């Protein structure tokens, strides 16, 4: 059976691991939006060009301009390659976390709607102290609650 909790201790442990990842990557930089607007714009289309240039420069070192240090170029290329692999791993993790969170939201919304219905019923029994306040707060936090929307039609009020 899978664990369906994430305790504060678990979260603290994960935070420590994330901080350890940051510590392993001291070369990470934050690029400002203004810096991204100017100059060369690397992206997916330029990845093949970068790889081709690196491969040819490695095979034929004489084509490397004199102002480019071959060892530094190699280190930068390897760092870029490894960062792209890391990025893919983290994107996958982020997507899985997002999907799991979405599924939990869906389940919790179903439970919350059931709670709302119970509160609405309890208004008529006066068995729950403060039920009118609770009902009002739930209506305020979700103004669409209790309003049925049909597919393709907007909510009219």
Contact map, one row per residue, 1 for C-alpha under 8 A:
1110000000000000000000000000000000000000000000000000000000000000000000000000000000000000000000000000000000000000000000000000000000000000000000000000000000000
1111000000000000000000000000000000000000000000000000000000000000000000000000000000000000000000000000000000000000000000000000000000000000000000000000000000000
1111100000000000000000000000000000000000000000000000000000000000000000000000000000000000000000000000000000000000000000000000000000000000000000000000000000000
0111110000000000000000000000000000000000000000000000000000000000000000000000000000000000000000000000000000000000000000000000000000000000000000000000000000000
0011111000000000000000000000000000000000000000000000000000000000000000000000000000000000000000000000000000000000000000000000000000000000000000000000000000000
0001111111100000000000000000000000000000000000000000000000000000000000000000000000000000000000000000000000000000000000000000000000000000000000000000000000000
0000111111100000000000000000000000000000000000000000000000000000000000000000000000000000000000000000000000000000000000000000000000000000000000000000000000000
0000011111110000000000000000000000000000000000000000000000000000000000000000000000000000000000000000000000000000000000000000000000000000000000000000000000000
0000011111111000000000000000000000000000000000000000000000000000000000000000000000000000000000000000000000000000000000000000000000000000000000000000000000000
0000011111111100000000000000000000000000000000000000000000000000000000000000000000000000000000000000000000000000000000000000000000000000000000000000000000000
0000011111111110000000000000000000000000000000000000000000000000000000000000000000000000000000000000000000000000000000000000000000000000000000000000000000000
0000000111111111000000000000000000000000000000000000000000000000000000000000000000000000000000000000000000000000000000000000000000000000000000000000000000000
0000000011111111100000000000000000000000000000000000000000000000000000000000000000000000000000000000000000000000000000000000000000000000000000000000000000000
0000000001111111110000000000000000000000000000000000000000000000000000000000000000000000000000000000000000000000000000000000000000000000000000000000000000000
0000000000111111111000000000000000000000000000000000000000000000000000000000000000000000000000000000000000000000000000000000000000000000000000000000000000000
0000000000011111111100000000000000000000000000000000000000000000000000000000000000000000000000000000000000000000000000000000000000000000000000000000000000000
0000000000001111111110000000000000000000000000000000000000000000000000000000000000000000000000000000000000000000000000000000000000000000000000000000000000000
0000000000000111111111000000000000000000000000000000000000000000000000000000000000000000000000000000000000000000000000000000000000000000000000000000000000000
0000000000000011111111100000000000000000000000000000000000000000000000000000000000000000000000000000000000000000000000000000000000000000000000000000000000000
0000000000000001111111110000000000000000000000000000000000000000000000000000000000000000000000000000000000000000000000000000000000000000000000000000000000000
0000000000000000111111111000000000000000000000000000000000000000000000000000000000000000000000000000000000000000000000000000000000000000000000000000000000000
0000000000000000011111111100000000000000000000000000000000000000000000000000000000000000000000000000000000000000000000000000000000000000000000000000000000000
0000000000000000001111111100000000000000000000000000000000000000000000000000000000000000000000000000000000000000000000000000000000000000000000000000000000000
0000000000000000000111111100000000000000000000000000000000000000000000000000000000000000000000000000000000000000000000000000000000000000000000000000000000000
0000000000000000000011111111000000000000000000000000000000000000000000000000000000000000000000000000000000000000000000000000000000000000000000000000000000000
0000000000000000000001111111000000000000000000000000000000000000000000000000000000000000000000000000000000000000000000000000000000000000000000000000000000000
0000000000000000000000001111100000000000000000000000000000000000000000000000000000000000000000000000000000000000000000000000000000000000000000000000000000000
0000000000000000000000001111110000000000000000000000000000000000000000000000000000000000000000000000000000000000000000000000000000000000000000000000000000000
0000000000000000000000000011111000000000000000000000000000000000000000000000000000000000000000000000000000000000000000000000000000000000000000000000000000000
0000000000000000000000000001111100000000000000000000000000000000000000000000000000000000000000000000000000000000000000000000000000000000000000000000000000000
0000000000000000000000000000111110110000000000000000000000000000000000000000000000000000000000000000000000000000000000000000000000000000000000000000000000000
0000000000000000000000000000011111110000000000000000000000000000000000000000000000000000000000000000000000000000000000000000000000000000000000000000000000000
0000000000000000000000000000001111111000000000000000000000000000000000000000000000000000000000000000000000000000000000000000000000000000000000000000000000000
0000000000000000000000000000000111111100000000000000000000000000000000000000000000000000000000000000000000000000000000000000000000000000000000000000000000000
0000000000000000000000000000001111111100000000000000000000000000000000000000000000000000000000000000000000000000000000000000000000000000000000000000000000000
0000000000000000000000000000001111111110100000000000000000000000000000000000000000000000000000000000000000000000000000000000000000000000000000000000000000000
0000000000000000000000000000000011111110100000000000000000000000000000000000000000000000000000000000000000000000000000000000000000000000000000000000000000000
0000000000000000000000000000000001111111100000000000000000000000000000000000000000000000000000000000000000000000000000000000000000000000000000000000000000000
0000000000000000000000000000000000011111100000000000000000000000000000000000000000000000000000000000000000000000000000000000000000000000000000000000000000000
0000000000000000000000000000000000000111110000000000000000000000000000000000000000000000000000000000000000000000000000000000000000000000000000000000000000000
0000000000000000000000000000000000011111111000000000000000000000000000000000000000000000000000000000000000000000000000000000000000000000000000000000000000000
0000000000000000000000000000000000000001111111100000000000000000000000000000000000000000000000000000000000000000000000000000000000000000000000000000000000000
0000000000000000000000000000000000000000111111100000000000000000000000000000000000000000000000000000000000000000000000000000000000000000000000000000000000000
0000000000000000000000000000000000000000011111110000000000000000000000000000000000000000000000000000000000000000000000000000000000000000000000000000000000000
0000000000000000000000000000000000000000011111111000000000000000000000000000000000000000000000000000000000000000000000000000000000000000000000000000000000000
0000000000000000000000000000000000000000011111111100000000000000000000000000000000000000000000000000000000000000000000000000000000000000000000000000000000000
0000000000000000000000000000000000000000011111111110000000000000000000000000000000000000000000000000000000000000000000000000000000000000000000000000000000000
0000000000000000000000000000000000000000000111111111000000000000000000000000000000000000000000000000000000000000000000000000000000000000000000000000000000000
0000000000000000000000000000000000000000000011111111100000000000000000000000000000000000000000000000000000000000000000000000000000000000000000000000000000000
0000000000000000000000000000000000000000000001111111110000000000000000000000000000000000000000000000000000000000000000000000000000000000000000000000000000000
0000000000000000000000000000000000000000000000111111111000000000000000000000000000000000000000000000000000000000000000000000000000000000000000000000000000000
0000000000000000000000000000000000000000000000011111111100000000000000000000000000000000000000000000000000000000000000000000000000000000000000000000000000000
0000000000000000000000000000000000000000000000001111111110000000000000000000000000000000000000000000000000000000000000000000000000000000000000000000000000000
0000000000000000000000000000000000000000000000000111111111000000000000000100100000000000000000000000000000000000000000000000000000000000000000000000000000000
0000000000000000000000000000000000000000000000000011111111100000000000000000000000000000000000000000000000000000000000000000000000000000000000000000000000000
0000000000000000000000000000000000000000000000000001111111111000000000000000000000000000000000000000000000000000000000000000000000000000000000000000000000000
0000000000000000000000000000000000000000000000000000111111111111000000000000000000000000000000000000000000000000000000000000000000000000000000000000000000000
0000000000000000000000000000000000000000000000000000011111111000000000000000000000000000000000000000000000000000000000000000000000000000000000000000000000000
0000000000000000000000000000000000000000000000000000001111111000000000000000000000000000000000000000000000000000000000000000000000000000000000000000000000000
0000000000000000000000000000000000000000000000000000000111111111000000000000000000000000000000000000000000000000000000000000000000000000000000000000000000000
0000000000000000000000000000000000000000000000000000000111111111000001000000000000000000000000000000000000000000000000000000000000000000000000000000000000000
0000000000000000000000000000000000000000000000000000000010011111100000000000000000000000000000000000000000000000000000000000000000000000000000000000000000000
0000000000000000000000000000000000000000000000000000000010011111100000000000000000000000000000000000000000000000000000000000000000000000000000000000000000000
0000000000000000000000000000000000000000000000000000000010011111110101000000000000000000000000000000000000000000000000000000000000000000000000000000000000000
0000000000000000000000000000000000000000000000000000000000000111111100000000000000000000000000000000000000000000000000000000000000000000000000000000000000000
0000000000000000000000000000000000000000000000000000000000000001111110000000000000000000000000000000000000000000000000000000000000000000000000000000000000000
0000000000000000000000000000000000000000000000000000000000000000111110000000000000000000000000000000000000000000000000000000000000000000000000000000000000000
0000000000000000000000000000000000000000000000000000000000000001111111011000000000000000000000000000000000000000000000000000000000000000000000000000000000000
0000000000000000000000000000000000000000000000000000000000000000011111111000000000000000000000000000000000000000000000000000000000000000000000000000000000000
0000000000000000000000000000000000000000000000000000000000001001000111111100000000000000000000000000000000000000000000000000000000000000000000000000000000000
0000000000000000000000000000000000000000000000000000000000000000000011111110000000000000000000000000000000000000000000000000000000000000000000000000000000000
0000000000000000000000000000000000000000000000000000000000000000000111111111000000000000000000000000000000000000000000000000000000000000000000000000000000000
0000000000000000000000000000000000000000000000000000000000000000000111111111100000000000000000000000000000000000000000000000000000000000000000000000000000000
0000000000000000000000000000000000000000000000000000010000000000000001111111110000000000000000000000000000000000000000000000000000000000000000000000000000000
0000000000000000000000000000000000000000000000000000000000000000000000111111111000000000000000000000000000000000000000000000000000000000000000000000000000000
0000000000000000000000000000000000000000000000000000000000000000000000011111111100000000000000000000000000000000000000000000000000000000000000000000000000000
0000000000000000000000000000000000000000000000000000010000000000000000001111111110000000000000000000000000000000000000000000000000000000000000000000000000000
0000000000000000000000000000000000000000000000000000000000000000000000000111111111000000000000000000000000000000000000000000000000000000000000000000000000000
0000000000000000000000000000000000000000000000000000000000000000000000000011111111100000000000000000000000000000000000000000000000000000000000000000000000000
0000000000000000000000000000000000000000000000000000000000000000000000000001111111110000000000000000000000000000000000000000000000000000000000000000000000000
0000000000000000000000000000000000000000000000000000000000000000000000000000111111111000000000000000000000000000000000000000000000000000000000000000000000000
0000000000000000000000000000000000000000000000000000000000000000000000000000011111111100000000000000000000000000000000000000000000000000000000000000000000000
0000000000000000000000000000000000000000000000000000000000000000000000000000001111111110000000000000000000000000000000000000000000000000000000000000000000000
0000000000000000000000000000000000000000000000000000000000000000000000000000000111111111000000000000000000000000000000000000000000000000000000000000000000000
0000000000000000000000000000000000000000000000000000000000000000000000000000000011111111100000000000000000000000000000000000000000000000000000000000000000000
0000000000000000000000000000000000000000000000000000000000000000000000000000000001111111110000000000000000000000000000000000000000000000000000000000000000000
0000000000000000000000000000000000000000000000000000000000000000000000000000000000111111111000000000000000000000000000000000000000000000000000000000000000000
0000000000000000000000000000000000000000000000000000000000000000000000000000000000011111111100000000000000000000000000000000000000000000000000000000000000000
0000000000000000000000000000000000000000000000000000000000000000000000000000000000001111111110000000000000000000000000000000000000000000000000000000000000000
0000000000000000000000000000000000000000000000000000000000000000000000000000000000000111111111000000000000000000000000000000000000000000000000000000000000000
0000000000000000000000000000000000000000000000000000000000000000000000000000000000000011111111100000000000000000000000000000000000000000000000000000000000000
0000000000000000000000000000000000000000000000000000000000000000000000000000000000000001111111110000000000000000000000000000000000000000000000000000000000000
0000000000000000000000000000000000000000000000000000000000000000000000000000000000000000111111111000000000000000000000000000000000000000000000000000000000000
0000000000000000000000000000000000000000000000000000000000000000000000000000000000000000011111111100000000000000000000000000000000000000000000000000000000000
0000000000000000000000000000000000000000000000000000000000000000000000000000000000000000001111111110000000000000000000000000000000000000000000000000000000000
0000000000000000000000000000000000000000000000000000000000000000000000000000000000000000000111111111000000000000000000000000000000000000000000000000000000000
0000000000000000000000000000000000000000000000000000000000000000000000000000000000000000000011111111100000000000000000000000000000000000000000000000000000000
0000000000000000000000000000000000000000000000000000000000000000000000000000000000000000000001111111110000000000000000000000000000000000000000000000000000000
0000000000000000000000000000000000000000000000000000000000000000000000000000000000000000000000111111111000000000000000000000000000000000000000000000000000000
0000000000000000000000000000000000000000000000000000000000000000000000000000000000000000000000011111111100000000000000000000000000000000000000000000000000000
0000000000000000000000000000000000000000000000000000000000000000000000000000000000000000000000001111111110000000000000000000000000000000000000000000000000000
0000000000000000000000000000000000000000000000000000000000000000000000000000000000000000000000000111111111000000000000000000000000000000000000000000000000000
0000000000000000000000000000000000000000000000000000000000000000000000000000000000000000000000000011111111100000000000000000000000000000000000000000000000000
0000000000000000000000000000000000000000000000000000000000000000000000000000000000000000000000000001111111110000000000000000000000000000000000000000000000000
0000000000000000000000000000000000000000000000000000000000000000000000000000000000000000000000000000111111111000000000000000000000000000000000000000000000000
0000000000000000000000000000000000000000000000000000000000000000000000000000000000000000000000000000011111111100000000000000000000000000000000000000000000000
0000000000000000000000000000000000000000000000000000000000000000000000000000000000000000000000000000001111111110000000000000000000000000000000000000000000000
0000000000000000000000000000000000000000000000000000000000000000000000000000000000000000000000000000000111111111000000000000000000000000000000000000000000000
0000000000000000000000000000000000000000000000000000000000000000000000000000000000000000000000000000000011111111100000000000000000000000000000000000000000000
0000000000000000000000000000000000000000000000000000000000000000000000000000000000000000000000000000000001111111110000000000000000000000000000000000000000000
0000000000000000000000000000000000000000000000000000000000000000000000000000000000000000000000000000000000111111111000000000000000000000000000000000000000000
0000000000000000000000000000000000000000000000000000000000000000000000000000000000000000000000000000000000011111111100000000000000000000000000000000000000000
0000000000000000000000000000000000000000000000000000000000000000000000000000000000000000000000000000000000001111111110000000000000000000000000001000000000000
0000000000000000000000000000000000000000000000000000000000000000000000000000000000000000000000000000000000000111111111000000000000000000000000000000000000000
0000000000000000000000000000000000000000000000000000000000000000000000000000000000000000000000000000000000000011111111100000000000000000000000000000000000000
0000000000000000000000000000000000000000000000000000000000000000000000000000000000000000000000000000000000000001111111110000000000000010010000000000000000000
0000000000000000000000000000000000000000000000000000000000000000000000000000000000000000000000000000000000000000111111111000000000000000000000000000000000000
0000000000000000000000000000000000000000000000000000000000000000000000000000000000000000000000000000000000000000011111111100000000000000000000000000000000000
0000000000000000000000000000000000000000000000000000000000000000000000000000000000000000000000000000000000000000001111111110000000100110000000000000000000000
0000000000000000000000000000000000000000000000000000000000000000000000000000000000000000000000000000000000000000000111111111000000000010000000000000000000000
0000000000000000000000000000000000000000000000000000000000000000000000000000000000000000000000000000000000000000000011111111100000000000000000000000000000000
0000000000000000000000000000000000000000000000000000000000000000000000000000000000000000000000000000000000000000000001111111111100100000000000000000000000000
0000000000000000000000000000000000000000000000000000000000000000000000000000000000000000000000000000000000000000000000111111110100110010000000000000000000000
0000000000000000000000000000000000000000000000000000000000000000000000000000000000000000000000000000000000000000000000011111110000000000000000000000000000000
0000000000000000000000000000000000000000000000000000000000000000000000000000000000000000000000000000000000000000000000001111111100000000000000000000000000000
0000000000000000000000000000000000000000000000000000000000000000000000000000000000000000000000000000000000000000000000000111111110100000000000000000000000000
0000000000000000000000000000000000000000000000000000000000000000000000000000000000000000000000000000000000000000000000000100111110000000000000000000000000000
0000000000000000000000000000000000000000000000000000000000000000000000000000000000000000000000000000000000000000000000000110111111100000000000000000000000000
0000000000000000000000000000000000000000000000000000000000000000000000000000000000000000000000000000000000000000000000000000011111100000000000000000000000000
0000000000000000000000000000000000000000000000000000000000000000000000000000000000000000000000000000000000000000000000000000000111111100000000000000000000000
0000000000000000000000000000000000000000000000000000000000000000000000000000000000000000000000000000000000000000000000100110010111111110000000000000000000000
0000000000000000000000000000000000000000000000000000000000000000000000000000000000000000000000000000000000000000000000000010000001111111000000000000000000000
0000000000000000000000000000000000000000000000000000000000000000000000000000000000000000000000000000000000000000000000000000000001111111100000000000000000000
0000000000000000000000000000000000000000000000000000000000000000000000000000000000000000000000000000000000000000000000100000000001111111110000000000000000000
0000000000000000000000000000000000000000000000000000000000000000000000000000000000000000000000000000000000000000000100110010000000111111111000000000000000000
0000000000000000000000000000000000000000000000000000000000000000000000000000000000000000000000000000000000000000000000000000000000011111111100000000000000000
0000000000000000000000000000000000000000000000000000000000000000000000000000000000000000000000000000000000000000000000000000000000001111111110000000000000000
0000000000000000000000000000000000000000000000000000000000000000000000000000000000000000000000000000000000000000000100000000000000000111111111000000000000000
0000000000000000000000000000000000000000000000000000000000000000000000000000000000000000000000000000000000000000000000000000000000000011111111111000000000000
0000000000000000000000000000000000000000000000000000000000000000000000000000000000000000000000000000000000000000000000000000000000000001111111100000000000000
0000000000000000000000000000000000000000000000000000000000000000000000000000000000000000000000000000000000000000000000000000000000000000111111100000000000000
0000000000000000000000000000000000000000000000000000000000000000000000000000000000000000000000000000000000000000000000000000000000000000011111111000000000000
0000000000000000000000000000000000000000000000000000000000000000000000000000000000000000000000000000000000000000000000000000000000000000001111111000000000000
0000000000000000000000000000000000000000000000000000000000000000000000000000000000000000000000000000000000000000000000000000000000000000001001111110000000000
0000000000000000000000000000000000000000000000000000000000000000000000000000000000000000000000000000000000000000100000000000000000000000001001111110000000000
0000000000000000000000000000000000000000000000000000000000000000000000000000000000000000000000000000000000000000000000000000000000000000000000011111000000000
0000000000000000000000000000000000000000000000000000000000000000000000000000000000000000000000000000000000000000000000000000000000000000000000011111100000100
0000000000000000000000000000000000000000000000000000000000000000000000000000000000000000000000000000000000000000000000000000000000000000000000000111110000100
0000000000000000000000000000000000000000000000000000000000000000000000000000000000000000000000000000000000000000000000000000000000000000000000000011111011100
0000000000000000000000000000000000000000000000000000000000000000000000000000000000000000000000000000000000000000000000000000000000000000000000000001111111000
0000000000000000000000000000000000000000000000000000000000000000000000000000000000000000000000000000000000000000000000000000000000000000000000000000111110000
0000000000000000000000000000000000000000000000000000000000000000000000000000000000000000000000000000000000000000000000000000000000000000000000000000011111000
0000000000000000000000000000000000000000000000000000000000000000000000000000000000000000000000000000000000000000000000000000000000000000000000000000111111100
0000000000000000000000000000000000000000000000000000000000000000000000000000000000000000000000000000000000000000000000000000000000000000000000000000110111110
0000000000000000000000000000000000000000000000000000000000000000000000000000000000000000000000000000000000000000000000000000000000000000000000000011100011111
0000000000000000000000000000000000000000000000000000000000000000000000000000000000000000000000000000000000000000000000000000000000000000000000000000000001111
0000000000000000000000000000000000000000000000000000000000000000000000000000000000000000000000000000000000000000000000000000000000000000000000000000000000111
